Amino acid sequence: MMRIDILTVLPEMLESPLGCSILKRAQQKGLVEFHVHNLRDYTTNRHRKVDDYPFGGEAGMVMQVEPVDRAIGALKAERDYDEVIFTSPDGDLLTQPMANRLSLLQNVIILCGHYKGIDWRIREHLVTKEISIGDYVLTGGEIPAVVIADAMVRLIPGAIGDEQSALSDSFQDNLLAPPVYTRPAEYNGWRVPDILLSGHEARIAEWRYEQSLERTRRLRPDLLK
């Protein structure tokens, strides 16, 4: 079973997405456990503060090293962790191959960034991997943490009903997915391609590959390099 511990100052942001759809079913099947920890429970500040002004006078607030260190230390005292992930806009970009590798791990900590940033000593001494979901800045790391968790968990065998479906997703083979259709075969004069109705598996597979290649050349040629 995979265990994912998420450290955050806004645990309420994670309740709904972690309790829905594939993530919910994966938990019910005993494939993954999510444990959300409020970093304010690990501060020694009587006002439960976990941030302070940055040295040097820059604007904004910075997440303190002490509560993060105490939280990670408490978790590591109970078990070994494969990765301590920090959600950061300047981390390694989350890709499908990365999600494939992460899905093989057993115990993972995800630290949600917040405020202006986190004390750099956390990144130097406590974090083992930094991941970005894109070249933009969000209010906090909770949404990226859910994205990372979803990308990992859906690849665990048994998490989705048809495991072959995950293997044919976009980016699994550096190609975008081909078009998909369902009933009715004709709607408003818009027809499903005849090849998909032919029942000829080899030709359908060839058509899907050609469509994937064409879409990738047109929309994401960088993937073909």
N, C-alpha and C positions, 0 to 999 in steps of 0.2 A: 504493500500500500504506500502511495505517495503521501507525504505530509508537507503542507505549505503553511508556514507561519508568516503572517503579515503584520508589520509594525507600523502604526499610524497614529496620528493625532485626531483623526476623524473616522473612528470605526463605523459610525452609522452610514457612511458613504458606501461601505462594502456589503452591508447586510442584504440588500435586494439583489445585486448582480450575482453574488455567490450562492444565492438560494433559488436560482432559476435555471430552467432549461438543462443543458448538458452538465453544467457544474453541479446542479442539484442531483441529477440522476447518478452521476459518478460517485457522489457522496453516499447516496442511498445504496449503491451497489458495493460499497466498501472499497472503492478504488482509490479514493483520495480523502484526506482530512484537511479542512481549513481551520486554522486557529488565528483569530484576529486579536491583537494585543494593543491596548491603548498605551502609548508611550508616557502619558501623564501618570500612569501607575508606577512608573519607574524613576520619577524625579524626586529629589529630596527637598525641592522647593515647596514651602507650605502653601503657596498659591497654585501649585501644580503647573507651574510654567516650565516649558521645555525649550524656550528660545530666549535670546538676548541680543543686545546691539553688537554689531560687528566691530572688532578692533580696526582702527584706521579711519573710522568715521563715515563709512559708506552707508547709503540709505538702505532701509529694510532691516529685517530681523533674521537671525541665523539660528538654526536648530543646534542645541547644545550637545556636546559629546557625551556627557555623563549619563543621561537617561537612555541613550542609544546603547552605550557600552553595558549598562546594567541589564537592559532587556536582552541583548544578544548573549551576554554572559550567563544569564539565568537559563536561557534556552539551551545553550551549549553544555551546561552542566547536566542536562538530562539526556542528551543524545548528540551524535555527530551530525554535522550538516555538510552536504555536498557543495552548496553555494550560499553565499550571503549576497543577494542581489540588491543593488540600489537603483531606483528608477530615476534616471537623469537625462535631460535633453542632450547632453554631450557624451552619453555612453555609446556603446556599440548598438547599431541599428538592429532591432528585432527583425529577423527574417525567418522564413519557413525552415531552412536547415538548422538555424539556432533553436527554434522551437522543437524540432525533432530530437536534438541532443538533450535539451532540457527535460523532455518528456521521459527520459530514461533515468532521471535522478530519483532519489528516494526522499531525502529531507532537504527542504529549501526554505530559506528566510528571504522575504522581500521587504525591504525598507522603503517606505514611501517618503519621498522628499517633501519639503514644505517651506514656506516663507521665502526668504531670499536665497536660501540654500542651506546646506548642513556644514557644520564645522569640518574643515578639510581633514582633520585627524581621523575622522570616521572613515573617510574614503581611503586614507593611507594605511590604516591599521585593522579595520574591521570588515570592510567590504571586499568581496572576492571577485565580483563581476558587476559592471555598470551597464544598464540597458536603456536605450531610448526607443520610443515608438514613433519618432518623427522629429523633423527639424522645426519644432515650435515649443512654446512654453505653456504649461498648464498651471492652474492654481496649486495643485499638489500632485503627489504621485499615486493617489488612490486609483484613478482611472487607468493609468499605465499598468498598475499592479494587477488589475482585473484582466486587462488585455493579455499580459504575460501569462497569467494563470490559465486563462481560457485557451490560449494557443498551446500550452503544455498539456492540459488535462484532456482535451478532446482527442489527443493522439494516443492516450493510454488504451491498450486493447480492452474492448468492452464498454468504453465510455459512450460511444455512439452505436446506434443499431447496426449500421452497415460499415464495417471497418474499411472496406474497399473505397467507400466514399471519401474518407480522409486522404487516402493515397492518391486520389485523382483531383484533389483541390489545386487551385492556382498555386504556383511557385514550388510545388513538390518536385518537379523536374525542370525547374527554371523556365517553365512555360505558363502562360495564362490558360485558364480553363476554357474549353470550347463552349459554344452555346448549348443550352439545354432547353427542352420543351416537354410539355405534358398535354393531356387531353383538354379540349378537343383538338383533333388534328387540323381543323380549319375553323377560324373565327374571324368574322368580318372580312372574309376574303384573304386573310393572312394564313398561309399554309405552312405546316411543318415540312422541312426538307424531306423529299421522298426517300432518301437513303435511310433515314431513321425509322421508316415504316417498312423497310424491305425485309427485315429479319436476318440479313446477311452480316453476321458478327464481324468477320474480317474486314469487309468493306466499311462497316460503321466505325470500327476502330481506326481505320486509315483516314476516314473523313474527319473524325474527331482530332486526330493528330494534326492533320493539315489545317484545320480550323484553329487549333491552339497555336500552331506556328505562325499563321497569318495574323492572328490577333496580337501575338507577342511582337512580331516585326513592326506592326502598325502602332501599337500603344506603348510597348516597353522594349524597344530594341536593345536597351542596355543589358537586358537579361541574357541576350544571345552572345554577348562578347566573351 
